């Protein structure tokens, strides 16, 4: 009994982490297929009624919606973890200074990415507003 349990633990330890991405991929595929079927049914109903056919949304093809800027929260978390470790290092002198600089650097990288990506999105929006005919083609 004990040897069976000892054999089962490594098998589950390997099988469970590998099964999570597989389940995510299958569920994502099913969701996209259902959305495509619904869009097809909508297009067929529009054709039967003689209405204009709605264009196929690019999100259905690519599988992702508009990108959200999600780097702010992890950037702030890493930044303040780094600051906290640096402050505790200066006060206690037990940990090396590098222990606080690593999360501080990761946090700064996230924050820089967040602000640079935001400026890119703003410039793209102003370009589309200035040249609306270019975005339609």
PASEBA-1860 file (N, C-alpha, C; in nm, 3 decimals):
! residues 137
1> XXXXXXXX> 0.082/-0.119/0.000/0.000/0.000/0.000/0.087/0.125/0.000 ~ 0.189/0.126/0.082/0.274/0.243/0.092/0.357/0.261/-0.035 ~ 0.399/0.151/-0.098/0.477/0.162/-0.221/0.391/0.212/-0.336 ~ 0.262/0.177/-0.336/0.172/0.228/-0.440/0.154/0.379/-0.427 ~ 0.144/0.426/-0.305/0.130/0.569/-0.282/0.258/0.643/-0.319 ~ 0.371/0.584/-0.290/0.499/0.646/-0.325/0.517/0.652/-0.476 ~ 0.461/0.558/-0.549/0.468/0.560/-0.694/0.368/0.660/-0.754 ~ 0.255/0.676/-0.686/0.150/0.764/-0.736/0.186/0.912/-0.724
9> XXXXXXXX> 0.261/0.949/-0.624/0.295/1.090/-0.601/0.377/1.148/-0.716 ~ 0.486/1.085/-0.763/0.558/1.144/-0.876/0.477/1.146/-1.005 ~ 0.395/1.045/-1.025/0.313/1.042/-1.147/0.216/1.160/-1.147 ~ 0.149/1.184/-1.034/0.058/1.297/-1.026/0.134/1.429/-1.030 ~ 0.253/1.430/-0.973/0.333/1.552/-0.975/0.376/1.592/-1.114 ~ 0.387/1.496/-1.203/0.423/1.527/-1.341/0.298/1.545/-1.426 ~ 0.197/1.463/-1.405/0.078/1.465/-1.490/-0.009/1.589/-1.467 ~ -0.023/1.633/-1.345/-0.110/1.747/-1.317/-0.060/1.877/-1.381
17> XXXXXXXX> 0.067/1.915/-1.364/0.110/2.039/-1.429/0.105/2.032/-1.582 ~ 0.124/1.914/-1.638/0.117/1.901/-1.783/-0.027/1.904/-1.834 ~ -0.121/1.862/-1.751/-0.260/1.859/-1.796/-0.326/1.996/-1.793 ~ -0.279/2.087/-1.710/-0.341/2.219/-1.701/-0.332/2.296/-1.833 ~ -0.214/2.306/-1.898/-0.213/2.376/-2.028/-0.294/2.305/-2.135 ~ -0.300/2.174/-2.131/-0.378/2.101/-2.230/-0.525/2.132/-2.214 ~ -0.574/2.134/-2.091/-0.714/2.167/-2.067/-0.743/2.310/-2.111 ~ -0.651/2.404/-2.084/-0.671/2.543/-2.124/-0.679/2.554/-2.275
25> XXXXXXXX> -0.593/2.485/-2.346/-0.593/2.490/-2.493/-0.723/2.433/-2.549 ~ -0.769/2.322/-2.494/-0.892/2.261/-2.543/-1.011/2.352/-2.517 ~ -1.020/2.410/-2.398/-1.132/2.498/-2.367/-1.128/2.626/-2.451 ~ -1.011/2.680/-2.474/-0.999/2.798/-2.559/-1.040/2.767/-2.702 ~ -1.002/2.651/-2.752/-1.041/2.611/-2.887/-1.193/2.597/-2.897 ~ -1.254/2.534/-2.799/-1.400/2.516/-2.801/-1.471/2.651/-2.798 ~ -1.421/2.744/-2.719/-1.482/2.876/-2.711/-1.473/2.949/-2.845 ~ -1.354/2.945/-2.907/-1.337/3.012/-3.036/-1.423/2.947/-3.144
33> XXXXXXXX> -1.435/2.814/-3.141/-1.518/2.745/-3.240/-1.665/2.782/-3.223 ~ -1.710/2.792/-3.097/-1.849/2.830/-3.072/-1.875/2.973/-3.120 ~ -1.780/3.064/-3.095/-1.796/3.201/-3.141/-1.801/3.209/-3.293 ~ -1.718/3.129/-3.360/-1.720/3.127/-3.506/-1.854/3.074/-3.558 ~ -1.907/2.970/-3.494/-2.036/2.915/-3.535/-2.147/3.017/-3.516 ~ -2.145/3.089/-3.404/-2.246/3.191/-3.381/-2.236/3.305/-3.482 ~ -2.113/3.343/-3.514/-2.094/3.448/-3.613/-2.142/3.401/-3.751 ~ -2.117/3.276/-3.783/-2.162/3.221/-3.911/-2.315/3.221/-3.917
41> XXXXXXXX> -2.379/3.180/-3.808/-2.526/3.180/-3.806/-2.580/3.322/-3.821 ~ -2.515/3.419/-3.760/-2.557/3.558/-3.773/-2.542/3.605/-3.918 ~ -2.433/3.568/-3.982/-2.411/3.607/-4.121/-2.516/3.542/-4.212 ~ -2.546/3.414/-4.188/-2.646/3.346/-4.272/-2.785/3.409/-4.255 ~ -2.819/3.446/-4.131/-2.948/3.511/-4.108/-2.953/3.646/-4.178 ~ -2.843/3.719/-4.178/-2.839/3.849/-4.246/-2.852/3.831/-4.397 ~ -2.789/3.728/-4.452/-2.798/3.702/-4.596/-2.940/3.664/-4.634 ~ -3.006/3.581/-4.552/-3.144/3.540/-4.581/-3.240/3.657/-4.580
49> XXXXXXXX> -3.217/3.752/-4.493/-3.305/3.868/-4.482/-3.267/3.979/-4.580 ~ -3.157/3.964/-4.651/-3.114/4.065/-4.747/-3.044/4.183/-4.682 ~ -2.998/4.167/-4.562/-2.930/4.275/-4.491/-2.781/4.275/-4.526 ~ -2.715/4.383/-4.487/-2.570/4.388/-4.505/-2.504/4.284/-4.416 ~ -2.404/4.217/-4.469/-2.333/4.113/-4.394/-2.232/4.180/-4.302 ~ -2.240/4.153/-4.173/-2.142/4.215/-4.082/-2.002/4.158/-4.107 ~ -1.900/4.242/-4.094/-1.764/4.193/-4.117/-1.720/4.099/-4.005 ~ -1.627/4.014/-4.038/-1.575/3.919/-3.940/-1.481/3.993/-3.845
57> XXXXXXXX> -1.510/3.992/-3.715/-1.422/4.061/-3.620/-1.285/3.994/-3.616 ~ -1.182/4.074/-3.611/-1.044/4.023/-3.611/-1.016/3.943/-3.483 ~ -1.091/3.970/-3.376/-1.070/3.897/-3.252/-1.103/3.749/-3.268 ~ -1.198/3.717/-3.357/-1.232/3.577/-3.378/-1.120/3.503/-3.450 ~ -1.051/3.573/-3.538/-0.944/3.508/-3.614/-0.820/3.491/-3.527 ~ -0.781/3.599/-3.460/-0.657/3.593/-3.382/-0.675/3.522/-3.250 ~ -0.798/3.517/-3.198/-0.822/3.450/-3.072/-0.799/3.537/-2.950 ~ -0.767/3.663/-2.972/-0.747/3.752/-2.858/-0.815/3.884/-2.886
65> XXXXXXXX> -0.860/3.944/-2.780/-0.924/4.074/-2.792/-0.820/4.182/-2.789 ~ -0.865/4.304/-2.768/-0.768/4.412/-2.757/-0.679/4.391/-2.635 ~ -0.551/4.419/-2.653/-0.456/4.395/-2.544/-0.477/4.495/-2.433 ~ -0.481/4.444/-2.313/-0.490/4.532/-2.197/-0.351/4.555/-2.144 ~ -0.333/4.673/-2.089/-0.204/4.704/-2.030/-0.205/4.652/-1.887 ~ -0.149/4.537/-1.865/-0.154/4.474/-1.734/-0.020/4.478/-1.663 ~ 0.073/4.558/-1.708/0.206/4.559/-1.647/0.213/4.652/-1.527 ~ 0.110/4.733/-1.503/0.117/4.829/-1.393/0.115/4.759/-1.257
73> XXXXXXXX> 0.019/4.671/-1.235/0.008/4.606/-1.104/0.130/4.522/-1.071 ~ 0.176/4.430/-1.159/0.297/4.356/-1.122/0.419/4.445/-1.108 ~ 0.424/4.552/-1.186/0.536/4.644/-1.174/0.539/4.712/-1.038 ~ 0.423/4.756/-0.994/0.418/4.819/-0.862/0.449/4.720/-0.750 ~ 0.399/4.598/-0.763/0.425/4.497/-0.660/0.574/4.468/-0.651 ~ 0.638/4.440/-0.764/0.782/4.410/-0.762/0.863/4.529/-0.714 ~ 0.824/4.650/-0.757/0.897/4.769/-0.718/0.894/4.787/-0.567 ~ 0.776/4.776/-0.507/0.766/4.799/-0.363/0.824/4.682/-0.282
81> XXXXXXXX> 0.824/4.561/-0.337/0.895/4.451/-0.270/1.044/4.483/-0.267 ~ 1.096/4.530/-0.380/1.238/4.567/-0.384/1.272/4.679/-0.288 ~ 1.185/4.780/-0.281/1.209/4.891/-0.187/1.205/4.840/-0.043 ~ 1.109/4.753/-0.013/1.098/4.701/0.123/1.221/4.619/0.161 ~ 1.270/4.537/0.069/1.388/4.455/0.099/1.511/4.545/0.113 ~ 1.521/4.648/0.029/1.634/4.740/0.041/1.633/4.815/0.173 ~ 1.515/4.861/0.214/1.505/4.933/0.341/1.539/4.841/0.457 ~ 1.491/4.719/0.453/1.522/4.625/0.562/1.669/4.587/0.561
89> XXXXXXXX> 1.731/4.583/0.444/1.873/4.551/0.434/1.958/4.662/0.496 ~ 1.921/4.785/0.466/1.997/4.898/0.519/1.984/4.903/0.671 ~ 1.868/4.869/0.724/1.846/4.877/0.867/1.906/4.758/0.941 ~ 1.905/4.640/0.881/1.945/4.520/0.953/2.086/4.473/0.917 ~ 2.135/4.500/0.799/2.267/4.455/0.752/2.284/4.304/0.755 ~ 2.174/4.229/0.743/2.183/4.083/0.741/2.186/4.029/0.599 ~ 2.107/4.088/0.511/2.096/4.039/0.374/2.188/4.121/0.283 ~ 2.236/4.062/0.175/2.314/4.142/0.080/2.222/4.242/0.009
97> XXXXXXXX> 2.279/4.351/-0.036/2.204/4.457/-0.103/2.144/4.407/-0.234 ~ 2.206/4.309/-0.296/2.157/4.255/-0.423/2.018/4.194/-0.408 ~ 1.986/4.143/-0.290/1.854/4.083/-0.268/1.740/4.180/-0.287 ~ 1.762/4.308/-0.266/1.658/4.407/-0.289/1.664/4.469/-0.427 ~ 1.782/4.467/-0.487/1.794/4.528/-0.620/1.728/4.445/-0.729 ~ 1.723/4.315/-0.712/1.664/4.228/-0.815/1.514/4.256/-0.830 ~ 1.432/4.246/-0.722/1.290/4.278/-0.743/1.267/4.424/-0.779 ~ 1.353/4.514/-0.732/1.342/4.654/-0.770/1.362/4.671/-0.920
105> XXXXXXXX> 1.460/4.602/-0.977/1.484/4.608/-1.121/1.370/4.547/-1.200 ~ 1.315/4.436/-1.151/1.201/4.375/-1.221/1.082/4.470/-1.219 ~ 1.058/4.532/-1.105/0.947/4.627/-1.095/0.965/4.746/-1.186 ~ 1.086/4.800/-1.191/1.112/4.913/-1.280/1.095/4.873/-1.426 ~ 1.136/4.752/-1.461/1.118/4.706/-1.599/0.970/4.699/-1.636 ~ 0.888/4.646/-1.545/0.743/4.641/-1.569/0.686/4.781/-1.585 ~ 0.726/4.872/-1.498/0.672/5.007/-1.504/0.715/5.080/-1.631 ~ 0.840/5.062/-1.671/0.887/5.122/-1.797/0.808/5.066/-1.914
113> XXXXXXXX> 0.786/4.935/-1.915/0.708/4.873/-2.021/0.566/4.929/-2.023 ~ 0.507/4.945/-1.906/0.369/4.997/-1.897/0.359/5.136/-1.959 ~ 0.452/5.223/-1.924/0.443/5.360/-1.974/0.482/5.370/-2.121 ~ 0.579/5.293/-2.167/0.616/5.295/-2.309/0.502/5.238/-2.393 ~ 0.441/5.130/-2.349/0.330/5.070/-2.422/0.212/5.165/-2.427 ~ 0.188/5.239/-2.319/0.080/5.336/-2.317/0.103/5.448/-2.417 ~ 0.227/5.492/-2.432/0.257/5.597/-2.529/0.241/5.546/-2.671 ~ 0.274/5.418/-2.694/0.255/5.360/-2.828/0.107/5.355/-2.861
121> XXXXXXXX> 0.023/5.313/-2.765/-0.120/5.305/-2.790/-0.179/5.443/-2.815 ~ -0.132/5.543/-2.741/-0.182/5.679/-2.762/-0.143/5.731/-2.900 ~ -0.021/5.702/-2.944/0.020/5.749/-3.076/-0.056/5.676/-3.186 ~ -0.088/5.547/-3.165/-0.166/5.475/-3.264/-0.308/5.530/-3.271 ~ -0.365/5.566/-3.156/-0.500/5.622/-3.155/-0.503/5.758/-3.224 ~ -0.402/5.840/-3.201/-0.399/5.970/-3.267/-0.376/5.955/-3.417 ~ -0.296/5.856/-3.458/-0.276/5.831/-3.601/-0.406/5.787/-3.666 ~ -0.481/5.700/-3.598/-0.607/5.654/-3.654/-0.709/5.766/-3.659
129> XXXXXXXX> -0.707/5.856/-3.559/-0.799/5.969/-3.560/-0.762/6.067/-3.669 ~ -0.634/6.084/-3.696/-0.589/6.179/-3.799/-0.612/6.123/-3.939 ~ -0.597/5.991/-3.956/-0.612/5.926/-4.087/-0.716/5.816/-4.077 ~ -0.845/5.848/-4.069/-0.946/5.743/-4.053/-0.960/5.653/-4.175 ~ -0.928/5.701/-4.294/-0.943/5.619/-4.414/-0.838/5.509/-4.419 ~ -0.722/5.530/-4.357/-0.615/5.429/-4.359/-0.650/5.312/-4.268 ~ -0.728/5.337/-4.163/-0.760/5.227/-4.070/-0.871/5.139/-4.122 ~ -0.949/5.187/-4.221/-1.058/5.105/-4.275/-1.011/4.998/-4.371
137> X> -0.900/5.020/-4.437/-0.855/4.924/-4.538/-0.782/4.809/-4.480
END
